Amino acid sequence: MTIALDPSDISPAVPAPAESEPPTAGRTESSEEFWVQQPEPEAAEASAHEPGDEPAEEPSSEETTGEPSAQETAGEPSAQESVTDADPVVVRDAKDFGVYARTGGWAFALKVARSVRPGGQPAEGTAATKVSAKAFAELAGCSPERVMRYYKAWDMAADDGVVPQFEVLVPGEDIELPDADVWLSYYTSRNSAASVRGQAISAAAEAEGIRPTKALEVAENPTALRAAILADPGTAEAARGALLDRMKEDPALQTEMARAIARTDDLKKAVASEAKAADRIGYVRQIVENGQIKTPAGQTVEAPAELRAEAERHLSLLDELDDSEEAGEWAGEAYDTVKGLVAKAVEEDPALRVQERRTKFYNSLQKATKVFEELTLDEVMEEDIYEADMLQRLESLQEAIGTCISALRRATTTS
């Protein structure tokens, strides 16, 4: 390895000549450089400790640690460096960087907005020198789609009054631009955002207060979404809530989910259990909110104060349960307690007790009548389906009906 050194760096230390003495032969006024063979490390180290050498100059922090100084790390100009003496090309790059740091994508969107005239627009006024998005893309070395994404972002921002309209922009003219953070609200780098599906996703993302690009990224990678749902309970909970909200307005999804649950035994049992618990909680809640009870025979009457207070106590316990706690056992206890109080209230009220029994008897009579009316005697006559047991059952039924009729007649005569 060879390095360039000044002869003075390798010449032995000698006393300076007197002013009257001529310069030493072989020495020149200029510090002329030349190539010399680099000494071996051992030799250099040995010579560094020879007597008569001058003390070595204190090395800089960069030489000792291999790292730049704190001043250079912070970007402050050193004593030998002046900002005013910087190369014009460097100055231009620094200014461009500063503009982008403050405005983000607006700096490039402005170049598109003031220079591009999409096809179909007349080349009049300030638009006479503008070019099409395709021509601008060819000059820029990118795709027309990318150019148009910047164009559309500016267009949406102009509609909101954030930036000026295209018509007032002149090629080459600079204007004051919005902050960089605002740019993310209007620009998306994804082609899917232009589709009907992408627009719907973007609108939903804005409604949720997040950037459309994040929602579009998730929508474009369902496998990643599935992995996150399977691995993370928080993501699964968010997905569950989103599906429930969507099913309210999507009958087809409701049908698909119901079919999937009905075909899975464990889910079907879980749904049945939750439905039973929900019905029981609804029974207790109806008493608290409406102040009425429904008797076993189906009558609706005012709830006694004691019963309503007990229902309120149980309902407050149910409402305090966390989403992670099972409500089935609590709902069953509340239902059984309230149901027992309802039966007690019916028995303690003579008029209500009589009406309850009358209603129950009448309900049973209606059911029996409906069942008998549904018997098709024509089929008995046309087909050979007769058996002796059928006639015996009908005769027993006829006897029971006769007994019932006699009892009702006696009760009517007595009353």
Secondary structure, DSSP 8 states (H G I E B T S, - for coil): -EEEE-HHHHS-------TTS---TT--SS---EEEE---HHHHHHHHTSTT--------HHHHHSS--HHHHTT---TT--GGGS-HHHHHHHHHHHHHHHHTTHHHHHHHHHHB--TTS---GGGGG-B-HHHHHHHHTS-HHHHHHHHHHHHHHHHTTSS--GGG--TT-------HHHHTTT----GGGGSHHHHHHHHHHHHHTS-HHHHHHHHT-HHHHHHHHHH-HHHHHHHHHHHHHHHTS-HHHHHHHHHHHHT-HHHHHHHHHHHHHHHHHHHHHHHHHH-EEE-TTS-EEE--HHHHHHHHHHHHHHHTS-TTS--HHHHHHHHHHHHHHHHHHHHH-HHHHHHHHHHHHHHHHHHHHHHHHT--HHHHHHSS---HHHHHHHHHHHHHHHHHHHHHHHHHHH-
